[in-house]
Every structure is written in structure tokens, then in C-alpha cells.
Amino acid sequence: MILPYALNFALGCFAVALLMNLWRLLSAPTLPDRILAADTMVVNMIALIVLYGVRIGSEINFEAVLLFAMTGFVSTVAFAKYLLRGSIIE
């Protein structure tokens, strides 16, 4: 009975957090801050997709979340490696 309200509240909270991450991504003074903001945006997007999947009762969203999580992890590692060494491919 209260689950739809809790899902809507959680969706709203993560949407606001995503907007705050976007603001931080655009206004960050250094590259590591931008990398951290992008990684946090991936986490928030994963949460939004999972919550939306629970809300509509679809299981296909969970497979999309796994792909999105792997892509986010690889991109964060590539950004960090670029920051440390100046190139991604050695």
C-alpha cells in the first residue's frame, strides 16, 4: 500500500541527486572532481533504472543496469588511468 509512495519518493530523491551531480560535473574546478561526479552519476542512474523497473514490474531493466554498471566501471578506470599516466593504451 505504501510502496508506490516510497518508490516515487526514492525516484525523486535520486533525480535531484542526479541534477546535483550534473551541476558538479559542469562546475568542478579540477579533472578528478569531474571524474568523481561522472562516476556518481552512473551510480545514481543505476538506482533510477532499478527503481523504475521495480515500479513498472519489468525484469528487463535489471539486465540493462548490469550493462550500464560495467560500462560505468570501465569508463571510470579509463579516466583514472588517463589522469595518472596521460594515455589509456600502453
C-alpha positions as CSV (number, residue, x, y, z in Angstrom):
1,M,0.0,0.0,0.0
2,I,2.8,2.4,0.8
3,L,5.2,1.0,-1.7
4,P,4.2,3.3,-4.6
5,Y,4.7,6.4,-2.4
6,A,8.1,5.1,-1.3
7,L,9.1,4.4,-4.9
8,N,8.0,7.8,-6.1
9,F,9.9,9.5,-3.2
10,A,13.1,7.5,-3.9
11,L,12.8,8.3,-7.7
12,G,12.5,12.0,-6.8
13,C,15.5,11.9,-4.4
14,F,17.7,10.2,-7.0
15,A,16.6,12.5,-9.7
16,V,17.5,15.5,-7.6
17,A,20.9,13.9,-6.8
18,L,21.5,13.3,-10.5
19,L,20.8,17.0,-11.2
20,M,23.2,18.0,-8.4
21,N,25.8,15.6,-9.9
22,L,25.3,17.3,-13.3
23,W,25.9,20.7,-11.7
24,R,29.1,19.4,-10.0
25,L,30.3,17.9,-13.3
26,L,29.8,21.3,-15.1
27,S,31.3,23.4,-12.3
28,A,34.1,21.2,-10.9
29,P,37.4,23.0,-10.7
30,T,39.7,20.0,-11.4
31,L,39.6,16.9,-13.6
32,P,39.5,14.4,-10.6
33,D,36.4,16.2,-9.3
34,R,34.7,15.7,-12.7
35,I,35.7,12.1,-12.8
36,L,34.1,11.5,-9.4
37,A,31.0,13.4,-10.4
38,A,30.7,11.2,-13.6
39,D,31.1,8.1,-11.5
40,T,28.5,9.2,-9.0
41,M,26.1,10.0,-11.9
42,V,26.5,6.4,-13.1
43,V,25.6,5.1,-9.6
44,N,22.5,7.4,-9.5
45,M,21.4,6.3,-13.0
46,I,21.7,2.7,-11.9
47,A,19.5,3.4,-8.9
48,L,16.9,5.3,-11.1
49,I,16.7,2.4,-13.6
50,V,16.3,-0.2,-10.8
51,L,13.6,1.8,-9.1
52,Y,11.8,2.4,-12.4
53,G,12.0,-1.4,-13.1
54,V,10.5,-2.2,-9.7
55,R,7.8,0.4,-10.2
56,I,6.6,-1.0,-13.6
57,G,7.3,-4.6,-12.7
58,S,9.8,-5.2,-15.5
59,E,12.7,-7.6,-15.3
60,I,14.5,-6.3,-18.5
61,N,15.7,-3.2,-16.7
62,F,17.9,-5.3,-14.4
63,E,19.9,-6.6,-17.4
64,A,20.2,-3.0,-18.7
65,V,21.5,-2.0,-15.3
66,L,24.2,-4.7,-15.4
67,L,25.4,-3.5,-18.7
68,F,25.3,0.2,-17.6
69,A,27.3,-0.7,-14.4
70,M,30.0,-2.5,-16.3
71,T,30.3,0.4,-18.8
72,G,30.5,2.9,-16.0
73,F,33.2,0.9,-14.2
74,V,35.3,0.6,-17.3
75,S,35.0,4.3,-18.1
76,T,36.0,5.3,-14.6
77,V,39.0,3.1,-14.7
78,A,39.9,4.6,-18.1
79,F,39.6,8.1,-16.8
80,A,41.7,7.4,-13.8
81,K,44.4,5.7,-15.9
82,Y,44.4,8.7,-18.2
83,L,44.7,11.0,-15.3
84,L,47.7,9.1,-13.8
85,R,49.6,8.3,-16.9
86,G,48.4,10.6,-19.7
87,S,47.4,7.8,-22.0
88,I,45.0,4.9,-21.8
89,I,46.6,2.4,-24.1
90,E,50.2,1.5,-23.4
